[in-house]
């Protein structure tokens, strides 16, 4: 799934009118983020960053953080820039985060990449090649190239769940990954298509003899990519990223705060559940 930098998100809080012309501010909502970077540079004060450029010093930009005190937290500094990764809690007014409690150390590590499974039921005797002569890396690459040029493809991925059955398998070990993770005779090639599936499996079998799961897609990956590209003008100034989830057939839009009104507008435009907002700041329940 490919991430795409974006621009733009409307303010969350509005004034509600009362009788007699008086206005009352909406009750502030408290939000938390478990693992975000706060960075201050010679150009700006402490700011909340969800993505950071890998440089020395690092670079990023985002909304201001009000109430920040570097003397109260562990941090790094270089060339006039100070930064660190933290758990933050505060109120959000659509433009800045005002701390309501002292920041703490980051509580969540790097997210583990999900291992994609197969929606098809396993055949009797388990997944295995039907033509071992075509269950090779070269055959897989040829098949993937043909799929890249085919119409109506909803997504292509490799199910490597066989790795879970290998005693002591550690995907962080390069030697084990090289030995086990790239075995085309054990993986399952998954392909989703829109429209009629008749003839699709036979077409793939012209070049691929390994395990195969062909399933139905409601939308093509091309359509989802087009929606991903179109979001740049719709998400507001605090959008973070957009990516395509080919398994769930969704565009996942990363924003600082997932606004319910914006989610409704996206549902109305693209269809319910097609675009899913994923907020960096989560409401504190």
N, C-alpha and C positions, 0 to 999 in steps of 0.2 A: 504494500500500500504506500502511495506516494504522498508526501506532505507538501502543501503549497502555502507560502506566506500570504496573508490576506490583510485587508484593511477594513475597518468600520463597525460599531455597535451602539444602539441608542441608549440614552440614559434610562436607568431602571426606576428611579423614584420620581414621582410627580406630586404636585400639590392638589389636594382634593377640595373642591368648593363646599362651603357650608352655607346655611341660610343666613341672609343678611349681608352676603358679600365677603364674610370672613374666610380665610384659607388656613388649613391646618396641614403641616407637613406629615407625610406618611411615616409611620413608625419605622425607624432604622432597622434593617435586617443585619444580623451578625453572620459573617462568613468566615470560613477557615480554609487554608490551603496547607497541605501537609509537607510539601517538598517543593519550595519555590526559591528562586534566587532574588535577593535584594542587593542592588548595586548602586553605588554613588560614584560619580566621576567629576572631573573639573567642570563639566558642562551642565550637570544637574545634581540635585539632591538625591536622597534614597528613593529608588523606584523599584516596583515589583516587576519581575521579568519571568516569563514562562519559557522563553527560548533565549539562548545565550550564544553569541558568536565565540568560537574557540580561538582565542588569541590571548596574548599576554600584554597588558591586562585584558580580561574578557570585556566584551561590549554587549550592551542590550539597552532597551528602553521600554518604558511602560508607565502606568499610572504612579503618581507620587504616593509615598507611604508617610502618613502623618504620625508623629510621636516616636520616630525611630531614634535610637541612641546606640551608636556603635560601641560605646564603652561597656554596654551591658551584654554584649554577645561576642562569641568567637568569630573571627573574620580574617580575611586575607587582604593585603594591600600591595599595590604595585603601581608606580608611576602616577600617583595621585588618585588612583581608583581603589575603592574599597568594596568588598563583596563577600557573600557567604550564602549558604543554603539553609532555609529555616522552615519551621511551622509558624504561620502567622494567623492571627484571629483579629477581626475588626469589622467595622461597619463600612459599607460601600455606598457612595452617593452617585455613582455613575461616572465619576471622574477620578476619585482618589480613594485609598483605603486608609481609614483612621483606626489605629490600633486600640483595642479595648482590653488587651492583656499583654504581658511581656512576651516577645517572641521566644520560641524554643528551638531546639535542634530538629532537623528534618526527621520525620518519623517513618517515612516510606522510602525504600530503596528504588533502584531502577526496575521498571516494570519488565516482567518476563514475557517474551514474545509468545503468543499463543501458538499451539501446534494444531493445525487445521485437521479436522477429521473428515470422514466421508459420509454423506447423507444416504448413500445406497446401503442396503443390508448386505452383510458379508456373505459371499457365496458359500455353498456347502463345502466344507474342507478348508475354508479360510481364503484370504486373498493370496493369489499366486499368478505367475505369468501363464498366459494361454499359448504363447509362442515365444519360448526363451530366446530364440535367435533374434527377435525384435525387442527384447527387454534389455536394451543396452543404453549407455549414455548417448551415443550417436543417434540412436532411434528416438530417444526422448527429445533431443535438441531439434531433430527434423520435425517431429510432431508439434512441438511448441512453436516453431517457425510457421508451420501451416496454420495453426490456430490463430497466430497473430494476424494473419491475412484473411481469416474467415469472417463472414458476417454472422451476427446474432450471438456472439460469444458473450456469456454473462460473467465468466470468470474462470480462471485456470489456477489450480494449486496442487501441491503434492502433499498427500497424507503420509506422514512418516511415523505414525503411531506404533509401528513395529519396534521403534527404539525403546518404548516403555517396557518391553518384555526382555530387554537385554540386561542381565544382572550387572549392577554397578555402572551402568552407562552414565557418563558425565559429559553433557554437551559443551561444557566449557573447556574440556580437555581436547586440544587440537588433534592429537593422535587418535583418540577414540572417534571423534567426529569424522576424520578422514577415513577411518576404517569402516565405520558403520553407517554414517548419515547419508552417504551418497551411493547407496546400493540400489540401482534401478530395478533389480529383481524382487525387491521387498516393498517398495513404496507403491502407493495407489495414485494414479493420475486422475485428478478430478476435473471435469469440464462441465460447465453449465451453459445451456443454450436457451434462447427465447424461441417461441413458436413450436412447430412440430419437431419432435425428436426422432421421427422415423428416418432411418438411414444414417443418423449421426454417428452411432457407435461403429457401424461398418466402415464409414469414411475414416474414422480415427484408426481403426484396425489395419488400414492399408500400410501404416508406418509404425504403429505401436503394438507390441505384443505383451506388454506387462499388464499388471492389474489396472482396471479401469472402472471409473464410476461416471456415468453420464446422467445429469439431472436437469430439472426444469428451472429456468430463470424467468422472472417477471420483467426484468429490465436488462439490457445489454450493459456491459462494462463501458462501452463507448458513451452511452447515454448518461451513466453516472459520472464519467469524467467530464462531460460537458456541463453537468450541474455543478460539479466541483469548481470548474473554471468560472462559472457565472456568479458564484457567491461573493466575489471580491467587492462588489458594490452594495451588498445587502447586510453585512454582518456588523458594521459599525467600527469605531476607532479602536476597540479593544479585542478584535479578533486575533487569533493566534495562528491557526492552521486549518487546513481541510485535507481529508484523506478519504479514500474509498475503501469500504469494507465489502469485498466481493462475496463473502459468504452470507452476510446478512443483507446484501444488496442495499447498502446505505452509504450516504455521504456523511462523514462524521466531521462536524465543524467545531474546532476548539475555540472557545471564547473565555474571557475572564469570568463572566457570570452568564449562566444560561437563562436568558430572559424569557418568561412564559409568553409574552405578547409576540416576541420575535419568532418563537417556535410555532405559534399559531399561524403567523403569516407565511412561514416556510411550508407548513402543512397545507395551507390553502393553495399555494402556488405550485408545489411539486408533488403533493400527495402526502397523506399522513404516514409518518415514519420514514420517508425517503431521505430527509435530512435530519440528522440528530445532533442537537447541541450538546457539547460536553464542556461544562464549566470548570475552570481551574479553581475558582473559589466556590466552595460548597456551603449551602446554608447550614448553620449549626442548629441541630434539632434539640 
